[in-house]
Amino acid sequence: MKQFISVVLLLIVSVAGRSQFYSDEQLTKELGISINAMNCNTDIGGQAVDVQSFKPGIGIYAAVLYRQKIGLRLEGTIGSVTASDTRAIDYNLKTRNLDFTSNIKEVSLLAEVHPLNLFSKETIIHSLSPYLLAGVGYIGFDPRTQLDGQWIYLQPLHTEGQDFPETGRPNYKLSGLSFPVGGGLQYSLSERLILRGEAVYRFLSTDYLDDVSTTYIDPNLFDKYLSIDNAALAKRLADRSFDIAENGVRPSGSIRGSSKKDAFYSVNIKLGIRLAKNGGFGSSRIAKKAHGCYAL
């Protein structure tokens, strides 16, 4: 395995070194769009990677790179995540029988580093360039599940007794911070067009992306604090183990989830365009010099 990784890295460096061109600009601006496959790592499902849970999403971004070494990227992403205990391997999770889906909206500011260019005195745009990402974002989410063919939003049901005096648990907000880290490969289709493939993992400030975090509560509390209709829904959705015939209702105080913060991640394909002043890039090793504008 180590030999395989070494060969791949050597090939990347070799291709990047032979196919490159130079820019006379200190700052390179880039605009682009992306499509992604999004997934999550929460209390539900118990799997770091559940292939069946990948959902499509889209995004846009704007970036500024200093001499193709380091830069900042502002990005907006829309997608969705889902998970289900029915696909869990662990028996206790499978019989817990919870599931959720949530739309995700994220705005993030990312730092981008291109290691191949860090120690270069010239501004070199490699045909193939690996890069690293890290930053901070702000997300909006709203977990829901299906019951009798209808989508039910979970946060208003206080399924773990959030905001109930007996529990001391505040109700969670439907927004929070994300901390993205990741990396990718940038391929210059031309002096102007860029294709990117990247993977980004987001650590979250919330443990309620999936509406699951702590313990089961006394179901009588739902009658005390919720309307008749919401109390009936909360009882059915807080503990769904009763849907499995051989499994009884979970007792109050028993473990429903983990206090570990949730996360989600995405695999992205991006298409960008470099913006520059008239005159474009300088001398090129892979294309003729552009006069007055970029060469596509």
C-alpha positions in Angstrom: 0.0 0.0 0.0 2.8 2.4 0.9 4.5 1.7 -2.4 1.3 2.4 -4.3 0.8 5.8 -2.6 4.5 6.6 -3.3 4.0 5.9 -7.0 0.8 8.0 -7.2 2.6 10.9 -5.5 5.5 10.7 -7.9 3.2 10.7 -10.9 1.4 13.8 -9.6 4.7 15.6 -9.1 5.9 14.5 -12.5 2.8 15.6 -14.4 2.7 18.9 -12.5 6.3 19.6 -13.2 6.1 18.9 -16.9 2.8 20.7 -17.6 2.8 24.2 -16.3 2.7 27.8 -17.3 3.5 31.1 -15.7 1.5 34.1 -14.6 2.7 37.6 -14.2 -0.1 38.4 -11.7 0.3 38.4 -8.0 -3.4 37.7 -7.3 -5.5 35.2 -9.3 -9.3 35.5 -9.0 -11.5 32.5 -9.7 -15.3 32.0 -9.9 -16.9 28.6 -10.1 -19.7 26.1 -9.6 -19.7 22.7 -8.0 -21.8 19.6 -7.6 -21.3 17.3 -4.7 -22.4 14.1 -3.0 -23.1 14.7 0.7 -23.2 12.4 3.7 -23.1 12.6 7.5 -21.6 11.1 10.6 -24.1 11.3 13.4 -25.7 9.2 16.2 -28.0 7.5 13.7 -26.8 4.6 11.7 -23.5 4.1 13.4 -21.5 4.0 10.1 -18.8 6.5 9.1 -19.6 5.8 5.5 -23.0 4.6 4.5 -23.0 4.5 0.7 -26.8 4.5 0.5 -27.0 7.8 2.3 -25.1 9.9 -0.2 -27.3 12.8 -1.5 -26.6 15.3 -4.3 -26.0 19.0 -3.8 -24.7 22.1 -5.6 -22.6 25.1 -4.7 -20.9 28.3 -6.0 -17.6 29.8 -4.9 -15.3 32.8 -5.4 -11.6 32.5 -4.6 -8.5 34.7 -4.6 -5.0 33.0 -4.7 -1.7 34.8 -4.0 0.9 33.6 -6.5 -0.8 30.2 -6.7 0.5 29.4 -3.2 -2.2 30.4 -0.7 -5.6 31.9 -1.0 -9.1 32.4 0.4 -12.3 31.0 -0.9 -15.9 32.1 -0.1 -18.3 29.3 -0.8 -22.1 28.6 -0.6 -23.4 25.0 -0.6 -26.8 23.5 -0.6 -27.5 19.8 -0.1 -29.1 17.3 2.2 -28.0 14.5 4.6 -29.8 11.4 5.8 -29.2 8.4 8.0 -31.2 5.4 9.2 -30.8 2.8 12.0 -32.3 0.2 9.6 -28.9 0.1 7.9 -26.9 -0.1 11.1 -24.7 -3.1 11.8 -25.0 -2.9 15.6 -28.1 -4.7 16.9 -28.9 -2.1 19.5 -28.9 0.6 16.9 -31.0 -1.4 14.5 -33.7 -2.0 17.1 -33.6 1.7 18.1 -35.1 2.3 14.7 -34.5 6.0 14.3 -33.9 7.9 11.1 -33.7 11.5 9.9 -33.2 13.7 6.8 -32.2 17.3 6.8 -31.5 20.0 4.2 -28.2 21.7 4.6 -27.3 25.3 3.7 -23.8 26.4 4.4 -21.7 29.5 3.8 -18.0 29.0 4.5 -14.7 30.8 4.3 -11.8 28.5 3.5 -8.0 28.9 3.4 -6.4 27.1 0.4 -2.8 26.0 0.3 -0.9 24.6 -2.7 2.2 22.8 -1.4 3.9 22.5 -4.8 4.2 26.2 -5.1 5.0 27.2 -1.5 8.7 27.5 -2.0 8.7 28.7 -5.6 10.0 32.2 -6.4 7.8 32.4 -9.5 4.0 32.3 -10.0 3.6 28.8 -11.5 0.2 27.4 -12.5 0.7 23.6 -12.6 -1.5 21.5 -14.9 -2.1 19.2 -11.9 -1.8 20.6 -8.4 -2.8 19.1 -5.0 -4.1 21.5 -2.3 -5.3 21.5 1.3 -8.3 23.3 2.8 -9.4 24.5 6.3 -11.8 27.1 7.5 -15.0 28.0 9.2 -18.6 28.0 8.1 -22.2 28.7 9.2 -24.9 26.1 8.5 -28.6 25.9 8.6 -30.4 22.6 9.1 -33.8 21.2 10.1 -34.1 17.5 10.9 -37.3 15.7 9.9 -38.5 12.1 9.6 -41.4 10.3 7.9 -44.4 9.0 9.9 -47.4 7.4 8.1 -46.2 8.9 4.8 -45.9 12.4 6.1 -42.8 14.5 6.8 -42.6 15.6 10.4 -40.1 18.2 11.6 -38.5 17.1 14.8 -37.2 20.2 16.6 -40.6 21.5 17.7 -41.4 18.1 19.3 -38.6 18.4 21.9 -38.0 14.6 21.5 -35.4 14.6 24.3 -37.2 17.0 26.6 -35.3 20.1 25.4 -36.7 23.2 27.2 -38.5 21.1 29.8 -37.6 22.1 33.3 -37.2 18.5 34.5 -34.4 17.8 32.0 -32.4 21.1 32.1 -31.7 20.7 28.4 -32.0 23.9 26.2 -33.7 23.5 22.9 -31.2 23.4 20.1 -30.9 26.0 17.4 -31.4 25.1 13.7 -28.1 26.7 12.8 -24.5 26.6 14.0 -20.8 26.7 13.1 -19.0 24.2 10.9 -15.3 23.7 10.7 -14.3 22.3 7.3 -11.0 20.5 6.6 -10.1 18.7 3.4 -8.1 18.6 0.3 -8.2 18.1 -3.5 -6.6 18.1 -6.9 -6.8 21.0 -9.3 -6.4 20.4 -13.0 -5.9 23.2 -15.4 -8.0 22.4 -18.5 -6.5 25.5 -20.1 -5.0 28.9 -19.0 -8.5 29.9 -18.0 -10.6 26.8 -17.0 -10.0 24.8 -13.9 -11.4 21.4 -12.9 -11.3 20.5 -9.2 -12.0 17.3 -7.3 -12.0 17.5 -3.6 -13.3 16.0 -0.3 -14.3 18.2 2.7 -15.2 17.0 6.2 -17.1 19.4 8.5 -16.9 19.2 12.2 -20.0 20.8 13.7 -20.7 22.8 16.9 -24.1 20.9 17.3 -25.0 17.4 18.3 -28.5 17.7 17.0 -28.1 17.6 13.3 -30.0 14.3 13.6 -32.2 15.3 16.6 -30.4 12.7 18.7 -28.0 13.4 21.6 -28.7 12.2 25.1 -31.3 9.9 26.8 -35.0 8.9 26.5 -37.3 10.9 28.8 -40.6 10.1 30.6 -43.2 10.3 27.8 -45.7 11.8 30.2 -43.6 15.1 30.0 -44.8 15.5 26.4 -48.4 15.7 27.6 -47.4 18.3 30.2 -45.6 20.8 27.9 -46.9 20.1 24.3 -50.2 20.4 22.6 -52.3 17.2 22.4 -51.3 16.7 18.7 -47.6 17.4 19.2 -47.5 15.3 22.4 -48.9 12.3 20.4 -46.3 12.8 17.7 -43.5 13.2 20.1 -44.3 10.0 21.9 -44.2 8.1 18.6 -41.0 9.7 17.3 -38.9 10.0 20.4 -39.0 6.2 20.8 -39.6 4.2 17.6 -38.4 0.9 19.0 -42.0 0.0 19.6 -42.4 -0.4 15.8 -40.3 -3.5 16.1 -42.5 -6.3 17.5 -39.9 -8.1 19.5 -38.5 -4.9 21.0 -40.1 -3.1 23.9 -40.3 0.6 24.7 -37.0 2.0 25.9 -37.1 3.1 29.6 -36.8 6.7 30.7 -33.1 7.6 31.3 -31.7 4.9 28.9 -29.2 5.9 26.3 -30.7 7.4 23.1 -27.6 8.9 21.6 -24.1 10.1 22.2 -23.0 13.6 23.3 -20.2 13.6 20.6 -20.7 16.4 18.1 -22.1 15.5 14.7 -20.4 16.0 11.4 -21.1 15.8 7.7 -18.9 15.6 4.6 -19.0 15.9 0.8 -17.1 14.8 -2.3 -17.1 17.6 -4.8 -16.5 18.3 -8.5 -15.9 21.9 -9.3 -15.5 23.9 -12.5 -14.0 27.3 -12.3 -12.8 30.1 -14.5 -9.8 32.3 -13.8 -10.4 36.1 -14.1 -7.5 38.3 -15.0 -6.6 41.7 -16.4 -6.1 42.1 -20.2 -2.9 40.5 -21.2 -3.6 37.2 -19.4 -0.8 35.0 -18.4 2.8 35.3 -19.4 4.8 32.7 -21.4 3.3 29.3 -21.4 4.7 25.8 -21.7 1.4 24.1 -22.5 -0.3 26.8 -24.7 0.6 29.8 -26.8 0.6 33.1 -25.1 -2.7 34.9 -24.9 -2.8 38.4 -26.4 -5.3 40.7 -24.8 -7.2 37.9 -23.0 -7.0 34.4 -21.9 -6.5 31.5 -24.2 -9.1 28.8 -23.6 
